[in-house]
Amino acid sequence: MTAPEVAAGRWHLLVPLGSTEQHGPHLPLDTDTRIAVAVAESAAAQVVNAVVAPALPISAAGEHAGFAGTLSIGSEAAIAMLVEIVRTAGAEFESITVVNGHGGNHAAVRAAVEVCEHEGRLLGSWSPAHPHGDAHAGRTETSVMLAIAPGVVRLDRAEAGATGPIGDMIDDLRERGVAAIAPNGVLGDPTGASAHEGDVILDAWVAEVVAMLRT
C-alpha cells in the first residue's frame, strides 16, 4: 500500500513478531516468524480494514544462545521496538495488535503493553497456546509448519528432545538456556506431526485473533 492509500482508511494493524532462532534439526530458523505471519495474514483476510505490517524477525531469543544461527536483540530492545512502533503509528491505525509467534517474547510483549497503556494508547497482543501441545519444535510447531510451509520441514531429521512438562523445565530454561535442557534444541516430540493437525491448530489460533479484533 502507498501512504495515501493508508491515509484514506481506518485500520486494524497486525504486527507479526517472530524470532530468528534454532528449531531443532528439522525446522528453519524463521519458524516463529513464518507462523506469526501466517496467523496475522489469515486473520486480516477475515476482518474488514485489517492490514498486516512487515514482520519483525529478530526479537528476544537469548535462551537459544549457543545454537548456530540464533539472533537476539534481548527483551529491553524488544520492548523499546514495540513501544516506539505504537508511539509513531498514526491515527489512521484504529488499533494495533502484536501477533507474537515466539514464547521467549512473552515478557517483552507484556511490558510493552503496560507501557503503551500507561501512555494512553492500547497495544493488543496475541501469542499461540495449545493446551495439549509441546513447547518448541515439537509436534505442535512441526504440524503448523507442515500446513503453511511443508517444503522447509526436514521430517527425516526430526527427533524428540526434552519431553517433560514445560512448567517443570521453565526455571532451568530461564537460568541455563535451552541447550542445557535439550541439546538438540527440541522441547517436545515431533513424532506424528501432520499438515492436517497443523491446519486445525492454525484455524483455532486465527479464530482467536479474529475474535480479538471484533471485540
C-alpha positions as CSV (number, residue, x, y, z in Angstrom):
1,M,0.0,0.0,0.0
2,T,1.1,3.6,-0.6
3,A,0.9,6.3,2.1
4,P,-2.2,7.9,0.5
5,E,-3.9,4.6,0.5
6,V,-3.2,4.0,4.1
7,A,-4.2,7.6,5.0
8,A,-7.6,7.1,3.3
9,G,-8.7,4.4,5.8
10,R,-9.0,3.5,9.5
11,W,-7.2,0.2,10.0
12,H,-6.7,-2.6,12.5
13,L,-2.9,-3.1,12.3
14,L,-1.5,-6.5,12.9
15,V,2.3,-6.6,13.7
16,P,3.8,-10.1,13.3
17,L,6.5,-10.6,15.9
18,G,8.7,-13.6,15.2
19,S,12.2,-14.7,16.0
20,T,15.4,-16.0,14.4
21,E,16.5,-19.0,16.4
22,Q,17.2,-22.7,16.2
23,H,14.2,-25.0,16.0
24,G,15.9,-28.4,16.3
25,P,17.4,-30.3,13.4
26,H,14.3,-30.2,11.3
27,L,12.7,-26.7,11.3
28,P,14.2,-23.5,9.9
29,L,15.4,-20.6,12.0
30,D,12.5,-18.4,10.9
31,T,9.8,-20.8,12.1
32,D,8.2,-18.4,14.6
33,T,8.2,-15.6,12.1
34,R,6.5,-17.7,9.5
35,I,3.9,-18.8,12.0
36,A,3.2,-15.2,13.2
37,V,2.8,-14.0,9.6
38,A,0.5,-16.9,8.6
39,V,-1.8,-16.2,11.6
40,A,-1.8,-12.4,11.0
41,E,-2.5,-12.7,7.3
42,S,-5.2,-15.3,7.7
43,A,-6.9,-13.2,10.4
44,A,-6.6,-10.0,8.4
45,A,-8.3,-11.7,5.5
46,Q,-11.4,-12.2,7.7
47,V,-11.7,-8.7,9.2
48,V,-12.7,-5.6,7.4
49,N,-10.0,-2.9,7.4
50,A,-7.3,-5.1,8.8
51,V,-3.8,-4.8,7.5
52,V,-0.5,-6.6,8.3
53,A,2.8,-4.8,8.9
54,P,6.1,-6.2,7.8
55,A,7.2,-8.9,10.2
56,L,9.7,-8.2,12.9
57,P,12.0,-11.2,12.5
58,I,14.6,-10.7,15.3
59,S,13.5,-10.4,18.9
60,A,14.3,-11.8,22.4
61,A,15.8,-15.2,21.9
62,G,18.7,-15.3,24.4
63,E,17.6,-18.6,25.7
64,H,18.7,-20.2,22.4
65,A,22.2,-18.8,22.7
66,G,24.9,-21.4,21.7
67,F,22.9,-22.8,18.7
68,A,24.1,-21.8,15.3
69,G,22.0,-19.1,13.5
70,T,20.2,-17.8,16.6
71,L,20.0,-14.0,16.7
72,S,18.6,-11.9,19.5
73,I,18.1,-8.3,20.5
74,G,17.1,-9.0,24.1
75,S,14.0,-8.1,26.0
76,E,14.8,-4.5,26.6
77,A,15.3,-3.8,23.0
78,A,12.2,-5.8,22.0
79,I,10.1,-3.7,24.5
80,A,11.5,-0.5,23.1
81,M,10.9,-1.6,19.5
82,L,7.2,-2.4,20.2
83,V,6.6,0.8,22.2
84,E,8.2,3.0,19.5
85,I,6.0,1.4,16.8
86,V,2.9,2.3,18.8
87,R,4.2,5.8,19.6
88,T,4.9,6.6,16.0
89,A,1.9,4.9,14.3
90,G,-0.6,7.5,13.0
91,A,-4.2,8.0,13.8
92,E,-5.1,6.0,10.7
93,F,-4.5,2.9,12.8
94,E,-7.6,2.4,14.9
95,S,-6.0,-0.5,16.8
96,I,-2.6,-2.1,16.9
97,T,-2.1,-5.8,17.8
98,V,1.1,-7.8,18.2
99,V,0.8,-11.3,16.8
100,N,3.6,-13.0,18.6
101,G,5.0,-16.3,17.4
102,H,7.8,-16.8,19.9
103,G,7.4,-17.8,23.6
104,G,10.6,-16.0,24.6
105,N,8.9,-12.7,23.8
106,H,6.1,-13.1,26.3
107,A,7.8,-10.9,29.0
108,A,8.7,-8.2,26.5
109,V,5.2,-8.1,25.0
110,R,3.6,-7.8,28.4
111,A,5.9,-5.0,29.4
112,A,5.3,-3.1,26.1
113,V,1.5,-3.5,26.6
114,E,1.9,-2.0,30.1
115,V,4.0,1.0,28.8
116,C,1.6,1.7,26.0
117,E,-1.4,1.5,28.3
118,H,0.3,4.0,30.7
119,E,0.9,6.3,27.8
120,G,-2.7,6.2,26.7
121,R,-2.7,4.1,23.6
122,L,-3.6,0.5,23.8
123,L,-1.5,-2.3,22.3
124,G,-3.3,-5.6,21.9
125,S,-1.3,-8.9,21.9
126,W,-1.8,-12.5,21.0
127,S,0.5,-15.5,21.5
128,P,-0.2,-19.1,20.5
129,A,-1.4,-21.6,23.0
130,H,-2.2,-25.2,22.5
131,P,-3.4,-27.0,25.7
132,H,-2.2,-30.4,24.7
133,G,0.8,-29.2,22.6
134,D,4.5,-29.1,23.3
135,A,6.7,-26.0,23.8
136,H,9.3,-25.7,21.0
137,A,10.0,-27.5,17.7
138,G,7.8,-30.5,18.7
139,R,4.6,-31.8,17.3
140,T,2.7,-28.6,17.5
141,E,5.1,-26.3,15.7
142,T,6.1,-29.0,13.2
143,S,2.4,-29.7,12.3
144,V,1.8,-25.9,11.8
145,M,4.8,-25.6,9.6
146,L,3.7,-28.7,7.6
147,A,0.5,-26.8,7.0
148,I,2.0,-23.5,5.9
149,A,5.4,-24.3,4.5
150,P,5.9,-28.1,4.0
151,G,8.9,-27.6,1.7
152,V,11.1,-26.3,4.5
153,V,10.4,-29.1,7.0
154,R,13.0,-31.8,7.2
155,L,10.9,-34.6,8.7
156,D,13.6,-37.1,8.0
157,R,15.8,-35.2,10.6
158,A,13.0,-34.8,13.2
159,E,13.7,-36.2,16.7
160,A,12.4,-35.9,20.2
161,G,14.1,-33.6,22.7
162,A,13.1,-32.8,26.3
163,T,9.6,-34.1,26.6
164,G,8.7,-33.2,30.2
165,P,6.0,-30.6,31.1
166,I,7.2,-27.1,30.3
167,G,6.2,-25.9,33.8
168,D,8.8,-28.3,35.2
169,M,11.5,-27.0,33.0
170,I,10.8,-23.3,32.9
171,D,13.2,-22.3,35.8
172,D,16.1,-24.2,34.2
173,L,15.3,-22.7,30.8
174,R,15.5,-19.2,32.2
175,E,18.6,-19.8,34.1
176,R,20.6,-22.1,31.8
177,G,19.0,-21.8,28.4
178,V,17.5,-24.4,26.0
179,A,20.9,-26.1,25.3
180,A,21.2,-27.2,28.9
181,I,17.8,-28.9,28.8
182,A,17.6,-30.2,25.3
183,P,21.0,-30.5,23.4
184,N,19.1,-30.9,20.1
185,G,17.0,-27.8,20.7
186,V,13.7,-29.6,20.8
187,L,11.3,-29.2,23.7
188,G,8.8,-31.9,22.8
189,D,8.4,-34.6,20.3
190,P,7.6,-34.0,16.6
191,T,6.6,-37.6,16.1
192,G,3.1,-37.8,14.5
193,A,3.1,-34.2,13.2
194,S,0.9,-33.7,10.2
195,A,-0.4,-30.9,8.0
196,H,-4.0,-31.8,8.9
197,E,-3.2,-31.3,12.6
198,G,-1.4,-28.1,11.7
199,D,-4.5,-26.8,9.8
200,V,-6.7,-27.5,12.8
201,I,-4.3,-25.7,15.2
202,L,-3.8,-22.8,12.8
203,D,-7.6,-22.3,12.4
204,A,-8.0,-22.1,16.1
205,W,-5.3,-19.6,16.5
206,V,-6.6,-17.4,13.7
207,A,-10.1,-17.5,15.2
208,E,-8.7,-16.2,18.5
209,V,-7.1,-13.2,16.7
210,V,-10.2,-12.5,14.7
211,A,-12.3,-12.5,17.9
212,M,-9.9,-10.0,19.5
213,L,-10.2,-7.7,16.5
214,R,-14.0,-7.9,16.5
215,T,-14.5,-7.0,20.2
